[in-house]
């Protein structure tokens, strides 16, 4: 289990993986479909930011001693694919650059939200109902990017050759 400081440091360090991926994509390819089927790299960034921002909101509220603010999407949405489309529709009109920057800034915001919590809440598996009995210090906040999207995005980059 990670300590509060280790968890925040790991999140901040993971920002380099994200930035390296963005550099490999290049600014001219942010609007090309492919890294998630028909979704662009900007859509991918918005997707990642949408889920992460929900977590950040929850942690920031806890740090202020406020109740969980709940999900940002309508309560009748209960399927991840439908929620993902909700995020995508919500982000329509935002540029890929904005979406990428939003996810990029989420690393520091998440680390700061974790640092603002009482230390005991990092190791207490019952501190947050939404973790399903898992302590924050046991959660891999890198998992969404690394386990679901990094390999397909890198494959997409490789298929297209060097950036222009």
Helices and strands as residue ranges (DSSP letters): H 4-25, G 27-29, E 33-34, E 37-40, H 41-63, H 80-90, H 96-115, H 120-123, G 129-131, G 136-138, H 143-143, I 144-149, H 150-160
